[in-house]
Amino acid sequence: GTGKPLMTLQDEQTPIDREIVTALVELLPEAWDRPVLEVEYALDDRGERFGHTIFNPDGQRDLVDPSDVIYDATFRLQQLFRQHNGVWTKVRYEIAIDDRGVSYKVRFDATPLKQR
């Protein structure tokens, strides 16, 4: 063994979450204060696909495209779940930006990997 304490999924996930949230905030139009990022994941014969949607529930409909940082981080997030024997089909980051800074909630729809 490497003698390294085993990191929990939560321990390893948090830095990736923060990276995604920070990258997302950098992309946003000024007026947005409650952005949401939803990522849907599909795996089929054609391989794996991540569908990213960034929107503001307040109704501003500017389209914001995810940056490479966000693509890269969500890919790593999926790899991380796999290491912990799971896979997520959807993840939603709800972000709040105010005078105190940035806070976020993250919600996963996850399923254990089917044993082959």
C-alpha positions as CSV (number, residue, x, y, z in Angstrom):
1,G,0.0,0.0,0.0
2,T,1.0,3.6,-0.5
3,G,0.2,4.4,3.1
4,K,-2.0,7.3,1.8
5,P,-5.3,7.5,3.7
6,L,-8.2,6.6,1.5
7,M,-10.0,9.6,0.3
8,T,-13.8,9.5,0.4
9,L,-15.7,10.4,-2.7
10,Q,-16.8,13.6,-1.0
11,D,-13.1,14.6,-0.2
12,E,-12.1,14.1,-3.8
13,Q,-15.2,15.6,-5.3
14,T,-15.1,19.0,-3.5
15,P,-12.0,20.4,-5.3
16,I,-13.6,19.5,-8.6
17,D,-16.9,21.0,-7.6
18,R,-15.1,24.2,-6.7
19,E,-13.1,24.2,-10.0
20,I,-16.4,23.9,-11.9
21,V,-18.1,26.6,-9.9
22,T,-15.2,29.0,-10.2
23,A,-14.9,28.4,-14.0
24,L,-18.7,28.9,-14.4
25,V,-18.8,32.2,-12.5
26,E,-16.0,33.5,-14.8
27,L,-18.2,32.9,-17.9
28,L,-21.4,34.6,-16.7
29,P,-23.0,37.8,-17.8
30,E,-22.8,40.4,-15.1
31,A,-26.5,40.4,-14.3
32,W,-26.7,36.7,-13.4
33,D,-26.7,35.9,-9.7
34,R,-28.3,32.5,-9.5
35,P,-26.9,30.5,-12.4
36,V,-27.5,26.8,-12.8
37,L,-25.3,24.3,-14.6
38,E,-26.8,21.0,-15.6
39,V,-24.8,18.2,-17.1
40,E,-26.5,15.1,-18.5
41,Y,-24.4,12.0,-19.2
42,A,-25.2,9.3,-21.6
43,L,-23.3,6.1,-22.5
44,D,-24.3,4.1,-25.5
45,D,-23.0,2.4,-28.6
46,R,-21.5,5.6,-29.9
47,G,-19.5,6.2,-26.7
48,E,-20.1,8.6,-23.8
49,R,-21.6,12.0,-24.1
50,F,-21.9,15.0,-21.8
51,G,-24.6,17.5,-22.4
52,H,-24.0,20.8,-20.6
53,T,-26.7,23.5,-20.1
54,I,-26.0,26.8,-18.4
55,F,-29.0,28.9,-17.6
56,N,-30.3,31.5,-15.2
57,P,-33.7,30.6,-13.6
58,D,-34.5,34.4,-13.4
59,G,-35.3,34.2,-17.1
60,Q,-32.2,35.8,-18.7
61,R,-31.8,33.6,-21.8
62,D,-28.3,34.6,-22.8
63,L,-26.6,31.4,-23.9
64,V,-23.4,30.6,-22.1
65,D,-21.2,27.9,-23.5
66,P,-19.1,25.9,-21.1
67,S,-15.4,26.4,-21.2
68,D,-12.8,23.7,-21.7
69,V,-12.2,23.8,-17.9
70,I,-15.8,22.9,-17.3
71,Y,-15.7,20.1,-19.9
72,D,-12.5,18.8,-18.4
73,A,-13.7,18.9,-14.8
74,T,-17.0,17.2,-15.5
75,F,-15.2,14.4,-17.3
76,R,-12.9,14.0,-14.3
77,L,-15.9,14.0,-12.0
78,Q,-17.3,11.1,-13.9
79,Q,-14.0,9.2,-13.7
80,L,-14.0,9.9,-10.0
81,F,-17.4,8.3,-9.5
82,R,-16.3,5.3,-11.5
83,Q,-13.3,4.8,-9.1
84,H,-15.9,4.7,-6.4
85,N,-18.0,2.2,-8.3
86,G,-20.7,4.6,-9.4
87,V,-21.8,6.7,-12.4
88,W,-23.9,9.8,-12.5
89,T,-26.5,10.4,-15.2
90,K,-27.1,14.0,-14.2
91,V,-25.5,16.6,-12.1
92,R,-26.9,20.0,-11.2
93,Y,-24.9,22.9,-9.7
94,E,-27.1,25.7,-8.3
95,I,-25.0,28.8,-7.6
96,A,-25.8,31.9,-5.6
97,I,-23.7,35.0,-6.0
98,D,-24.1,37.9,-3.5
99,D,-22.1,40.4,-1.4
100,R,-20.6,37.6,0.6
101,G,-19.3,35.8,-2.4
102,V,-20.2,32.6,-4.2
103,S,-22.0,29.6,-2.7
104,Y,-23.3,26.5,-4.4
105,K,-25.4,23.4,-4.0
106,V,-24.7,20.3,-6.0
107,R,-27.1,17.4,-6.7
108,F,-26.3,14.2,-8.4
109,D,-28.5,11.5,-9.9
110,A,-26.2,8.6,-9.6
111,T,-26.5,4.9,-10.0
112,P,-24.1,2.1,-9.0
113,L,-22.2,0.7,-12.0
114,K,-23.8,-2.6,-13.2
115,Q,-21.5,-5.5,-12.5
116,R,-20.7,-7.2,-15.7
